[in-house]
Amino acid sequence: MAKKKLTLNDVKEGTNFITDSGMKGYLIEKSIGSATVLVYEVPKRRAFYKEDGTPDTYWTGKLRWGIEVEIEVIE
């Protein structure tokens, strides 16, 4: 049986999650229409690299996402 997809709006602040694309993070804060998340892991297939070959950390750290982003809760 497939797990039910949740959105950031469905879970409590502090929840550890993973997206369909494999990004892992924590929900820090919810507001109307958006959420603040802390992304701590991006899969290698989605990683971007700078011209010198070092990883670009643009997709990690504290970010604002839409509140309806689908997630799966990590226990």
TIMI-2910 file (N, C-alpha, C, CB; in pm, 1 decimal, decimal comma, always signed):
<rs>
+----------+----------+----------+----------+----------+----------+----------+----------+----------+----------+----------+----------+------+
!      n_x !      n_y !      n_z !     ca_x !     ca_y !     ca_z !      c_x !      c_y !      c_z !     cb_x !     cb_y !     cb_z ! resn !
+----------+----------+----------+----------+----------+----------+----------+----------+----------+----------+----------+----------+------+
!    +84,0 !   -117,6 !     +0,0 !     +0,0 !     +0,0 !     +0,0 !    +89,2 !   +124,9 !     +0,0 !    -95,9 !     -0,8 !   +122,3 !  Met !
!    +59,1 !   +219,0 !    -87,1 !   +138,2 !   +342,2 !    -97,5 !   +109,2 !   +434,4 !    +20,3 !   +108,5 !   +414,9 !   -230,4 !  Ala !
!   +213,3 !   +504,6 !    +62,1 !   +195,5 !   +599,5 !   +171,3 !   +120,2 !   +722,0 !   +120,9 !   +331,9 !   +640,2 !   +231,6 !  Lys !
!    +39,5 !   +781,0 !   +208,2 !    -33,2 !   +901,9 !   +173,6 !    +64,6 !  +1018,5 !   +167,8 !   -146,8 !   +929,8 !   +275,3 !  Lys !
!    +56,4 !  +1095,5 !    +62,3 !   +141,7 !  +1213,1 !    +49,5 !    +88,4 !  +1322,7 !   +140,2 !   +148,7 !  +1261,6 !    -97,7 !  Lys !
!   +177,6 !  +1387,0 !   +210,3 !   +143,3 !  +1499,5 !   +295,7 !   +203,2 !  +1625,5 !   +234,4 !   +194,4 !  +1477,7 !   +441,8 !  Leu !
!   +156,6 !  +1740,4 !   +278,9 !   +218,3 !  +1866,2 !   +240,5 !   +280,0 !  +1929,1 !   +365,2 !   +114,6 !  +1962,3 !   +173,7 !  Thr !
!   +361,6 !  +2028,6 !   +344,9 !   +420,0 !  +2098,3 !   +459,6 !   +311,2 !  +2154,5 !   +550,2 !   +512,8 !  +2210,9 !   +412,4 !  Leu !
!   +198,7 !  +2189,5 !   +492,3 !    +87,4 !  +2244,0 !   +570,0 !    +26,4 !  +2139,6 !   +664,5 !    -20,0 !  +2297,7 !   +476,0 !  Asn !
!    +43,6 !  +2011,3 !   +633,5 !    -17,1 !  +1902,3 !   +711,9 !    +62,5 !  +1861,7 !   +835,2 !    -34,9 !  +1782,4 !   +625,0 !  Asp !
!   +187,9 !  +1906,0 !   +845,8 !   +274,9 !  +1858,5 !   +954,1 !   +313,0 !  +1972,4 !  +1048,5 !   +401,8 !  +1793,7 !   +896,2 !  Val !
!   +364,3 !  +1932,9 !  +1165,4 !   +403,3 !  +2031,0 !  +1267,4 !   +543,2 !  +2085,8 !  +1239,4 !   +398,5 !  +1967,5 !  +1407,8 !  Lys !
!   +568,3 !  +2204,7 !  +1291,1 !   +702,5 !  +2261,9 !  +1283,7 !   +799,2 !  +2169,0 !  +1355,9 !   +706,4 !  +2405,3 !  +1345,6 !  Glu !
!   +918,3 !  +2152,4 !  +1300,6 !  +1016,9 !  +2060,9 !  +1356,2 !  +1017,5 !  +1924,7 !  +1289,6 !   +993,0 !  +2044,2 !  +1501,6 !  Gly !
!   +921,7 !  +1900,6 !  +1199,9 !   +912,2 !  +1771,5 !  +1132,3 !  +1029,0 !  +1751,4 !  +1036,3 !   +779,3 !  +1760,4 !  +1056,9 !  Thr !
!  +1087,7 !  +1632,4 !  +1039,5 !  +1193,3 !  +1592,0 !   +947,7 !  +1125,1 !  +1528,7 !   +826,4 !  +1295,5 !  +1492,2 !  +1016,1 !  Asn !
!  +1162,3 !  +1568,7 !   +704,0 !  +1092,4 !  +1522,0 !   +585,1 !  +1187,5 !  +1494,9 !   +470,0 !   +988,7 !  +1622,9 !   +542,9 !  Phe !
!  +1132,8 !  +1427,3 !   +366,5 !  +1201,8 !  +1407,2 !   +240,1 !  +1101,9 !  +1434,6 !   +127,8 !  +1261,7 !  +1262,1 !   +229,6 !  Ile !
!  +1148,6 !  +1497,5 !    +20,5 !  +1062,7 !  +1525,7 !    -94,5 !  +1076,3 !  +1413,0 !   -196,7 !  +1098,8 !  +1662,9 !   -158,7 !  Thr !
!   +990,5 !  +1413,7 !   -298,2 !   +998,4 !  +1314,0 !   -404,7 !  +1132,7 !  +1318,4 !   -477,3 !   +885,3 !  +1335,0 !   -504,1 !  Asp !
!  +1194,0 !  +1435,9 !   -482,9 !  +1323,1 !  +1449,4 !   -551,5 !  +1440,8 !  +1407,6 !   -463,1 !  +1342,6 !  +1593,3 !   -597,4 !  Ser !
!  +1413,9 !  +1374,3 !   -336,2 !  +1518,4 !  +1325,0 !   -247,1 !  +1580,2 !  +1429,5 !   -156,1 !  +1624,7 !  +1263,8 !   -327,0 !  Gly !
!  +1529,7 !  +1550,9 !   -158,6 !  +1582,2 !  +1655,3 !    -69,6 !  +1531,3 !  +1630,1 !    +71,9 !  +1540,3 !  +1797,9 !   -118,9 !  Met !
!  +1621,0 !  +1639,2 !   +170,1 !  +1584,2 !  +1616,4 !   +310,2 !  +1595,0 !  +1747,1 !   +386,9 !  +1674,4 !  +1507,6 !   +374,9 !  Lys !
!  +1500,5 !  +1766,0 !   +479,4 !  +1503,7 !  +1888,6 !   +557,8 !  +1411,7 !  +1884,0 !   +677,9 !  +1467,3 !  +2005,1 !   +471,5 !  Gly !
!  +1405,6 !  +1997,4 !   +744,7 !  +1318,4 !  +2017,7 !   +860,8 !  +1228,2 !  +2135,7 !   +833,6 !  +1400,6 !  +2040,4 !   +990,9 !  Tyr !
!  +1103,3 !  +2125,9 !   +875,2 !  +1011,2 !  +2238,5 !   +868,5 !  +1038,7 !  +2328,2 !   +988,5 !   +861,7 !  +2190,5 !   +866,0 !  Leu !
!  +1074,1 !  +2452,6 !   +962,3 !  +1106,3 !  +2546,2 !  +1069,4 !   +985,4 !  +2629,3 !  +1109,3 !  +1220,2 !  +2637,4 !  +1027,2 !  Ile !
!   +914,8 !  +2682,3 !  +1009,1 !   +803,5 !  +2773,5 !  +1037,8 !   +702,6 !  +2769,7 !   +924,0 !   +854,6 !  +2918,0 !  +1059,4 !  Glu !
!   +573,8 !  +2779,3 !   +958,4 !   +467,8 !  +2786,8 !   +858,3 !   +403,4 !  +2924,4 !   +864,1 !   +361,8 !  +2675,4 !   +880,5 !  Lys !
!   +364,3 !  +2973,8 !   +746,2 !   +287,0 !  +3097,0 !   +739,0 !   +185,6 !  +3080,7 !   +626,5 !   +379,4 !  +3222,3 !   +715,6 !  Ser !
!   +104,9 !  +3180,4 !   +601,8 !     +4,0 !  +3171,2 !   +497,2 !    +73,6 !  +3167,0 !   +361,5 !    -95,6 !  +3290,3 !   +504,9 !  Ile !
!    +60,0 !  +3054,8 !   +291,6 !   +113,0 !  +3041,5 !   +157,2 !   +256,6 !  +2995,8 !   +144,4 !   +100,3 !  +3167,1 !    +90,9 !  Gly !
!   +332,7 !  +2995,1 !   +252,7 !   +472,5 !  +2952,7 !   +241,3 !   +520,8 !  +2890,9 !   +371,9 !   +562,2 !  +3071,6 !   +202,5 !  Ser !
!   +639,2 !  +2830,8 !   +362,6 !   +700,6 !  +2767,1 !   +478,9 !   +850,7 !  +2791,7 !   +474,7 !   +669,5 !  +2614,3 !   +482,7 !  Ala !
!   +909,9 !  +2802,3 !   +591,9 !  +1055,1 !  +2811,6 !   +602,9 !  +1106,1 !  +2672,9 !   +635,7 !  +1099,3 !  +2916,3 !   +711,6 !  Thr !
!  +1200,1 !  +2624,1 !   +554,5 !  +1256,4 !  +2491,3 !   +574,6 !  +1408,4 !  +2501,1 !   +585,0 !  +1215,4 !  +2396,1 !   +459,5 !  Val !
!  +1465,9 !  +2402,3 !   +648,9 !  +1611,4 !  +2391,1 !   +656,4 !  +1649,1 !  +2263,5 !   +582,0 !  +1663,2 !  +2389,0 !   +806,5 !  Leu !
!  +1702,6 !  +2279,2 !   +461,4 !  +1742,1 !  +2164,0 !   +379,3 !  +1884,5 !  +2125,7 !   +416,4 !  +1730,7 !  +2195,9 !   +225,9 !  Val !
!  +1903,3 !  +1998,6 !   +456,7 !  +2035,7 !  +1954,1 !   +499,2 !  +2097,3 !  +1850,8 !   +406,0 !  +2027,9 !  +1897,5 !   +637,5 !  Tyr !
!  +2019,9 !  +1801,4 !   +308,9 !  +2077,1 !  +1703,9 !   +215,5 !  +2007,3 !  +1712,5 !    +80,6 !  +2065,9 !  +1560,9 !   +272,1 !  Glu !
!  +2088,8 !  +1717,7 !    -25,1 !  +2039,6 !  +1717,5 !   -162,5 !  +2104,7 !  +1598,1 !   -232,1 !  +2072,0 !  +1854,1 !   -237,2 !  Val !
!  +2025,5 !  +1514,1 !   -301,3 !  +2086,3 !  +1398,2 !   -366,3 !  +2185,3 !  +1440,1 !   -474,8 !  +1978,2 !  +1308,8 !   -426,3 !  Pro !
!  +2286,0 !  +1358,7 !   -497,2 !  +2390,2 !  +1392,1 !   -594,7 !  +2333,5 !  +1417,3 !   -733,5 !  +2492,7 !  +1280,9 !   -601,3 !  Lys !
!  +2228,2 !  +1347,7 !   -770,2 !  +2171,1 !  +1365,9 !   -904,0 !  +2108,8 !  +1506,0 !   -920,7 !  +2064,9 !  +1257,5 !   -931,0 !  Arg !
!  +2081,9 !  +1574,9 !   -809,1 !  +2023,9 !  +1709,8 !   -814,8 !  +2124,2 !  +1817,3 !   -774,8 !  +1901,7 !  +1718,0 !   -724,4 !  Arg !
!  +2245,9 !  +1776,6 !   -743,8 !  +2346,3 !  +1872,5 !   -698,6 !  +2397,4 !  +1956,1 !   -816,0 !  +2463,3 !  +1799,8 !   -629,7 !  Ala !
!  +2432,2 !  +2078,7 !   -787,8 !  +2490,9 !  +2168,6 !   -885,0 !  +2633,0 !  +2199,5 !   -839,9 !  +2406,2 !  +2298,9 !   -900,9 !  Phe !
!  +2719,1 !  +2223,4 !   -936,4 !  +2859,0 !  +2249,6 !   -905,5 !  +2904,6 !  +2381,4 !   -966,0 !  +2946,9 !  +2135,6 !   -955,9 !  Tyr !
!  +2992,7 !  +2449,1 !   -896,2 !  +3049,9 !  +2574,2 !   -944,4 !  +3154,8 !  +2543,5 !  -1051,3 !  +3112,1 !  +2655,8 !   -827,4 !  Lys !
!  +3202,2 !  +2647,3 !  -1119,5 !  +3302,0 !  +2630,0 !  -1225,0 !  +3428,4 !  +2562,5 !  -1175,5 !  +3336,8 !  +2763,1 !  -1285,2 !  Glu !
!  +3463,3 !  +2583,6 !  -1048,6 !  +3585,7 !  +2522,3 !   -994,5 !  +3563,9 !  +2378,6 !   -945,5 !  +3639,1 !  +2607,0 !   -880,0 !  Asp !
!  +3441,1 !  +2325,3 !   -962,0 !  +3413,1 !  +2187,3 !   -925,3 !  +3362,2 !  +2166,6 !   -784,3 !  +3533,8 !  +2108,0 !   -943,1 !  Gly !
!  +3354,3 !  +2273,2 !   -705,1 !  +3302,3 !  +2260,0 !   -568,7 !  +3149,8 !  +2263,1 !   -571,1 !  +3357,5 !  +2372,8 !   -477,2 !  Thr !
!  +3085,8 !  +2195,0 !   -476,4 !  +2938,9 !  +2193,1 !   -473,4 !  +2881,6 !  +2333,3 !   -448,6 !  +2889,2 !  +2096,1 !   -364,4 !  Pro !
!  +2774,9 !  +2363,8 !   -521,3 !  +2703,3 !  +2489,2 !   -499,5 !  +2598,4 !  +2463,8 !   -391,9 !  +2637,5 !  +2542,5 !   -632,6 !  Asp !
!  +2603,0 !  +2538,3 !   -284,4 !  +2513,7 !  +2515,2 !   -170,0 !  +2382,0 !  +2592,8 !   -180,3 !  +2584,5 !  +2553,3 !    -41,2 !  Thr !
!  +2347,4 !  +2640,9 !   -299,5 !  +2225,3 !  +2719,5 !   -317,9 !  +2100,8 !  +2647,0 !   -267,0 !  +2207,6 !  +2753,8 !   -464,6 !  Tyr !
!  +2090,1 !  +2517,3 !   -290,5 !  +1970,1 !  +2441,9 !   -254,5 !  +1972,7 !  +2388,1 !   -112,3 !  +1951,6 !  +2328,2 !   -349,6 !  Trp !
!  +2073,4 !  +2422,6 !    -34,3 !  +2078,0 !  +2379,0 !   +104,4 !  +2068,6 !  +2499,4 !   +196,8 !  +2206,6 !  +2299,3 !   +132,4 !  Thr !
!  +2039,9 !  +2472,7 !   +322,8 !  +2028,0 !  +2580,8 !   +419,7 !  +1883,5 !  +2624,0 !   +437,9 !  +2112,2 !  +2699,1 !   +377,0 !  Gly !
!  +1865,1 !  +2743,5 !   +489,4 !  +1732,5 !  +2797,7 !   +520,2 !  +1670,3 !  +2856,0 !   +392,9 !  +1741,5 !  +2906,5 !   +632,0 !  Lys !
!  +1554,3 !  +2801,2 !   +353,9 !  +1486,5 !  +2840,7 !   +230,5 !  +1337,9 !  +2863,1 !   +254,5 !  +1506,7 !  +2734,7 !   +122,0 !  Leu !
!  +1272,6 !  +2938,2 !   +163,5 !  +1127,0 !  +2954,8 !   +165,9 !  +1068,3 !  +2869,9 !    +54,7 !  +1085,6 !  +3105,2 !   +149,6 !  Arg !
!   +973,3 !  +2783,9 !    +89,6 !   +905,9 !  +2697,8 !     -6,6 !   +756,5 !  +2722,0 !     +1,7 !   +939,1 !  +2548,7 !    +18,9 !  Trp !
!   +684,6 !  +2678,6 !   -100,5 !   +539,3 !  +2681,2 !    -97,7 !   +487,3 !  +2584,9 !     +7,7 !   +481,7 !  +2646,5 !   -235,5 !  Gly !
!   +377,9 !  +2622,2 !    +70,4 !   +321,7 !  +2541,9 !   +179,5 !   +262,2 !  +2409,4 !   +129,6 !   +214,3 !  +2622,0 !   +253,0 !  Ile !
!   +235,3 !  +2398,3 !     -1,5 !   +174,2 !  +2277,4 !    -56,5 !   +275,8 !  +2179,9 !   -116,5 !    +73,6 !  +2315,3 !   -161,7 !  Glu !
!   +404,2 !  +2196,9 !    -87,7 !   +506,3 !  +2102,5 !   -134,9 !   +477,4 !  +1965,6 !    -72,1 !   +652,1 !  +2152,4 !    -98,3 !  Val !
!   +473,9 !  +1861,1 !   -157,7 !   +446,7 !  +1727,6 !   -107,0 !   +571,6 !  +1667,3 !    -45,4 !   +393,8 !  +1637,8 !   -218,1 !  Glu !
!   +551,8 !  +1603,4 !    +69,3 !   +662,3 !  +1544,5 !   +145,1 !   +623,2 !  +1408,0 !   +199,7 !   +704,6 !  +1637,3 !   +259,9 !  Ile !
!   +725,2 !  +1339,4 !   +249,0 !   +706,0 !  +1216,3 !   +325,5 !   +780,5 !  +1238,0 !   +457,2 !   +758,9 !  +1086,6 !   +246,8 !  Glu !
!   +717,4 !  +1208,2 !   +567,0 !   +778,8 !  +1230,9 !   +698,1 !   +884,0 !  +1122,8 !   +724,1 !   +670,8 !  +1231,1 !   +811,1 !  Val !
!  +1000,3 !  +1164,1 !   +774,0 !  +1106,8 !  +1072,5 !   +814,0 !  +1092,8 !  +1050,4 !   +964,5 !  +1250,0 !  +1129,1 !   +776,5 !  Ile !
!  +1078,1 !   +926,8 !  +1003,1 !  +1062,3 !   +892,5 !  +1145,9 !  +1196,2 !   +894,0 !  +1215,8 !   +996,1 !   +754,3 !  +1162,6 !  Glu !
+----------+----------+----------+----------+----------+----------+----------+----------+----------+----------+----------+----------+------+
</rs>
